[in-house]
Amino acid sequence: MLTLHVYVTAGCWGCTEAERLVAELRLHFPQVAMALLDLNVVPAPPNVFATPTYVLNGRVIYLGNPRRADLQQTLLDALAQSDA
């Protein structure tokens, strides 16, 4: 199963958009486990140094918010690879 972690912080202007984006993606990609992780609550992994940061299966895929279409395509590609 694919796992998308999106790291956010309170007061981050882009994190509000990240939260909306994840909420929308959850509807279109129920087969991908998605979690919003607040760095004020959980410790940052070594590869996360800014917010929002998108991490797919442990690998940083975006620093900052990607375009919706780009993130959707990234998830579609990852799903296709995981099915192969």
Backbone as ProteinMPNN parsed JSONL, in Angstrom:
{"seq_chain_A": "MLTLHVYVTAGCWGCTEAERLVAELRLHFPQVAMALLDLNVVPAPPNVFATPTYVLNGRVIYLGNPRRADLQQTLLDALAQSDA", "coords_chain_A": {"N_chain_A": [[0.847, -1.195, 0.0], [0.455, 2.223, -0.75], [1.738, 5.078, 0.954], [1.135, 8.336, 1.833], [2.564, 10.94, 3.422], [2.015, 14.111, 4.691], [3.65, 16.811, 5.804], [3.034, 19.417, 8.017], [2.691, 22.676, 9.585], [1.38, 24.783, 12.18], [0.293, 28.03, 11.341], [1.612, 28.147, 8.969], [1.464, 29.379, 5.805], [1.087, 27.956, 3.407], [0.259, 25.508, 4.307], [-2.439, 25.304, 4.899], [-3.577, 25.123, 2.382], [-2.412, 22.688, 1.669], [-3.738, 20.972, 3.405], [-6.349, 21.13, 2.366], [-5.872, 20.067, -0.167], [-5.074, 17.429, 0.432], [-7.443, 16.489, 1.604], [-9.13, 16.512, -0.631], [-7.785, 14.72, -2.332], [-8.001, 12.355, -0.91], [-10.569, 11.524, -1.484], [-10.389, 10.8, -4.162], [-8.362, 8.942, -4.252], [-8.68, 6.47, -2.581], [-7.235, 4.182, -2.087], [-4.748, 4.91, -1.268], [-2.988, 5.458, 1.615], [-3.23, 8.297, 3.573], [-1.808, 10.894, 5.489], [-1.872, 13.767, 7.48], [0.641, 15.381, 9.107], [1.526, 17.138, 11.891], [4.217, 19.132, 12.569], [4.54, 20.398, 14.949], [3.668, 18.624, 16.725], [4.554, 16.002, 16.14], [7.851, 14.603, 15.782], [10.157, 15.81, 13.322], [11.139, 13.929, 10.507], [14.481, 13.15, 9.315], [14.656, 13.973, 6.618], [12.861, 16.018, 6.277], [12.479, 19.406, 6.3], [11.072, 21.674, 5.914], [7.813, 23.176, 5.521], [4.809, 23.016, 3.61], [5.66, 19.543, 3.288], [5.726, 16.821, 1.15], [5.693, 13.391, 1.389], [6.177, 10.353, -0.037], [5.854, 7.053, 0.597], [8.151, 7.215, 2.255], [9.904, 8.784, 0.798], [10.8, 12.03, -0.13], [8.709, 13.856, -2.166], [7.689, 16.301, -2.895], [8.521, 19.616, -2.054], [6.841, 22.101, -0.574], [3.66, 23.094, -1.964], [2.492, 21.105, -4.583], [1.241, 21.379, -7.98], [-2.139, 20.401, -8.354], [-2.7, 18.586, -10.447], [-0.145, 17.57, -10.974], [0.506, 16.214, -8.588], [-1.571, 14.349, -8.536], [-0.908, 12.871, -10.834], [1.564, 11.843, -10.053], [0.753, 10.15, -7.979], [-0.874, 8.365, -9.431], [1.066, 7.224, -11.126], [2.712, 5.989, -9.213], [0.922, 4.146, -8.123], [0.469, 2.526, -10.363], [2.999, 1.408, -10.665], [3.181, -0.018, -8.291], [1.312, -1.965, -8.708], [2.419, -3.455, -10.664]], "CA_chain_A": [[0.0, 0.0, 0.0], [1.164, 3.502, -0.774], [1.489, 5.968, 2.079], [1.513, 9.728, 1.612], [2.6, 11.778, 4.62], [2.182, 15.53, 4.386], [4.083, 17.482, 7.024], [2.523, 20.78, 8.091], [2.81, 23.366, 10.874], [0.427, 25.874, 12.401], [0.793, 29.32, 10.902], [2.246, 28.004, 7.657], [0.452, 29.84, 4.846], [0.831, 26.922, 2.413], [-0.24, 24.277, 4.926], [-3.895, 25.29, 4.768], [-3.828, 24.572, 1.043], [-2.024, 21.278, 1.718], [-4.839, 20.266, 4.075], [-7.446, 21.042, 1.388], [-5.444, 19.169, -1.225], [-5.135, 16.056, 0.949], [-8.86, 16.139, 1.756], [-9.64, 16.234, -1.97], [-7.135, 13.512, -2.849], [-8.537, 11.181, -0.196], [-11.777, 11.108, -2.192], [-10.031, 10.234, -5.463], [-7.365, 7.881, -4.089], [-8.905, 5.787, -1.302], [-6.272, 3.103, -1.931], [-3.51, 5.483, -0.752], [-3.097, 5.933, 2.998], [-2.746, 9.679, 3.644], [-1.802, 11.458, 6.837], [-1.324, 15.097, 7.731], [1.418, 15.292, 10.338], [1.888, 18.463, 12.383], [5.557, 19.106, 13.146], [4.479, 20.882, 16.327], [3.226, 17.484, 17.535], [5.425, 14.852, 15.856], [9.197, 15.033, 15.373], [10.419, 15.799, 11.88], [12.153, 12.99, 10.034], [15.67, 13.867, 8.846], [14.519, 14.521, 5.269], [11.829, 17.064, 6.269], [13.019, 20.615, 6.909], [10.19, 22.788, 5.565], [6.417, 22.768, 5.378], [4.458, 21.608, 3.621], [6.507, 18.577, 2.599], [4.986, 15.619, 0.755], [6.583, 12.23, 1.438], [5.487, 9.16, -0.521], [6.6, 5.848, 0.981], [9.44, 7.563, 2.847], [10.718, 9.598, -0.111], [10.26, 13.366, -0.38], [8.344, 14.047, -3.57], [7.46, 17.736, -3.124], [8.699, 20.63, -1.014], [5.823, 23.069, -0.956], [2.491, 22.494, -2.604], [2.55, 20.889, -6.029], [-0.03, 21.547, -8.68], [-3.01, 19.23, -8.152], [-2.519, 17.638, -11.547], [1.152, 16.919, -10.818], [0.416, 15.263, -7.481], [-2.437, 13.26, -8.978], [-0.15, 12.035, -11.761], [2.569, 11.139, -9.255], [0.069, 9.049, -7.293], [-1.271, 7.387, -10.449], [2.276, 6.519, -11.545], [3.141, 5.128, -8.103], [-0.031, 3.034, -8.049], [0.732, 1.648, -11.5], [4.234, 0.675, -10.362], [2.948, -0.955, -7.192], [0.501, -3.054, -9.241], [3.218, -4.231, -11.631]], "C_chain_A": [[0.878, 1.238, 0.0], [0.765, 4.337, 0.432], [2.013, 7.354, 1.741], [1.43, 10.451, 2.944], [2.824, 13.218, 4.166], [2.457, 16.234, 5.707], [3.693, 18.945, 6.954], [2.875, 21.369, 9.458], [1.731, 24.439, 10.958], [1.079, 27.181, 11.951], [1.505, 29.291, 9.562], [1.196, 28.369, 6.603], [0.134, 28.78, 3.807], [0.209, 25.661, 2.984], [-1.762, 24.183, 4.88], [-4.295, 24.723, 3.412], [-3.477, 23.089, 1.001], [-3.132, 20.446, 2.36], [-6.023, 20.094, 3.13], [-7.108, 20.034, 0.291], [-5.525, 17.711, -0.774], [-6.591, 15.612, 1.113], [-9.474, 15.771, 0.406], [-9.064, 14.921, -2.513], [-7.644, 12.252, -2.169], [-9.789, 10.647, -0.892], [-11.447, 10.369, -3.486], [-9.068, 9.051, -5.372], [-7.555, 7.161, -2.753], [-7.909, 4.658, -1.047], [-4.902, 3.598, -1.437], [-3.772, 5.962, 0.673], [-2.477, 7.326, 3.058], [-2.844, 10.18, 5.068], [-1.206, 12.854, 6.797], [-0.619, 15.021, 9.077], [1.913, 16.683, 10.72], [3.245, 18.387, 13.076], [5.621, 19.744, 14.527], [4.107, 19.755, 17.283], [4.152, 16.277, 17.361], [6.812, 15.354, 15.454], [9.374, 14.91, 13.857], [11.429, 14.713, 11.538], [13.331, 13.778, 9.454], [15.513, 14.532, 7.477], [13.455, 15.61, 5.162], [12.363, 18.278, 7.017], [12.191, 21.857, 6.594], [8.77, 22.254, 5.474], [5.749, 23.617, 4.314], [5.486, 20.784, 2.847], [5.691, 17.317, 2.373], [5.975, 14.46, 0.65], [5.772, 10.995, 1.049], [6.368, 7.947, -0.238], [8.017, 6.169, 1.438], [10.341, 8.435, 1.997], [10.051, 10.954, -0.343], [9.971, 13.496, -1.864], [8.073, 15.512, -3.899], [7.794, 18.525, -1.868], [7.79, 21.777, -1.419], [4.697, 22.358, -1.681], [2.703, 22.329, -4.102], [1.234, 21.311, -6.675], [-0.83, 20.267, -8.477], [-2.758, 18.153, -9.21], [-1.197, 16.889, -11.418], [1.111, 15.873, -9.711], [-0.468, 14.08, -7.853], [-1.682, 12.319, -9.912], [0.92, 11.241, -11.026], [1.942, 9.946, -8.546], [-0.364, 7.966, -8.277], [-0.065, 6.56, -10.903], [2.741, 5.539, -10.462], [2.213, 3.93, -7.946], [0.205, 2.037, -9.174], [1.99, 0.813, -11.252], [4.01, -0.353, -9.265], [2.097, -2.154, -7.64], [1.298, -3.97, -10.166], [3.947, -5.383, -10.968]], "O_chain_A": [[1.911, 1.288, 0.668], [-0.383, 4.312, 0.874], [3.185, 7.524, 1.406], [0.353, 10.564, 3.529], [3.711, 13.499, 3.361], [1.618, 16.252, 6.608], [3.976, 19.632, 5.973], [3.3, 20.654, 10.365], [1.24, 24.933, 9.944], [2.273, 27.398, 12.161], [1.955, 30.331, 9.08], [0.149, 27.725, 6.527], [-1.01, 28.709, 3.357], [-0.313, 24.833, 2.237], [-2.31, 23.082, 4.829], [-5.237, 23.937, 3.31], [-4.18, 22.31, 0.357], [-3.427, 19.341, 1.904], [-6.635, 19.027, 3.095], [-7.958, 19.247, -0.125], [-5.994, 16.855, -1.523], [-6.928, 14.473, 0.79], [-10.252, 14.821, 0.316], [-9.791, 14.111, -3.087], [-7.709, 11.193, -2.793], [-10.033, 9.441, -0.886], [-12.141, 9.425, -3.863], [-8.969, 8.253, -6.304], [-6.685, 7.234, -1.886], [-7.755, 4.221, 0.093], [-3.998, 2.792, -1.214], [-4.668, 6.772, 0.909], [-1.334, 7.518, 2.643], [-3.827, 9.931, 5.766], [-0.175, 13.092, 6.167], [-1.226, 14.636, 10.076], [2.635, 17.324, 9.956], [3.404, 17.661, 14.057], [6.643, 19.645, 15.207], [4.214, 19.904, 18.501], [4.489, 15.608, 18.338], [6.932, 16.419, 14.848], [8.811, 14.024, 13.214], [12.458, 14.588, 12.201], [13.183, 14.958, 9.136], [16.161, 15.541, 7.201], [13.173, 16.082, 4.06], [12.664, 18.204, 8.208], [12.57, 22.968, 6.966], [8.547, 21.048, 5.365], [6.08, 24.79, 4.139], [6.096, 21.258, 1.888], [5.045, 16.809, 3.289], [6.964, 14.536, -0.079], [4.804, 10.638, 1.721], [7.476, 7.828, -0.761], [8.969, 5.486, 1.061], [11.437, 8.793, 2.429], [8.877, 11.019, -0.708], [10.841, 13.282, -2.709], [8.21, 15.925, -5.051], [7.402, 18.154, -0.761], [7.956, 22.358, -2.491], [4.78, 21.165, -1.971], [3.048, 23.28, -4.803], [0.244, 21.566, -5.989], [-0.263, 19.175, -8.434], [-2.624, 16.97, -8.897], [-1.132, 15.698, -11.72], [1.624, 14.767, -9.881], [-0.151, 12.937, -7.524], [-1.803, 11.1, -9.792], [1.154, 10.077, -11.35], [2.522, 8.861, -8.512], [-0.234, 6.777, -7.986], [-0.163, 5.341, -11.047], [3.114, 4.405, -10.759], [2.669, 2.821, -7.665], [0.145, 0.827, -8.954], [2.027, -0.367, -11.6], [4.585, -1.441, -9.305], [2.153, -3.223, -7.033], [0.907, -5.109, -10.419], [4.66, -6.13, -11.639]]}, "name": "protein", "num_of_chains": 1, "seq": "MLTLHVYVTAGCWGCTEAERLVAELRLHFPQVAMALLDLNVVPAPPNVFATPTYVLNGRVIYLGNPRRADLQQTLLDALAQSDA"}
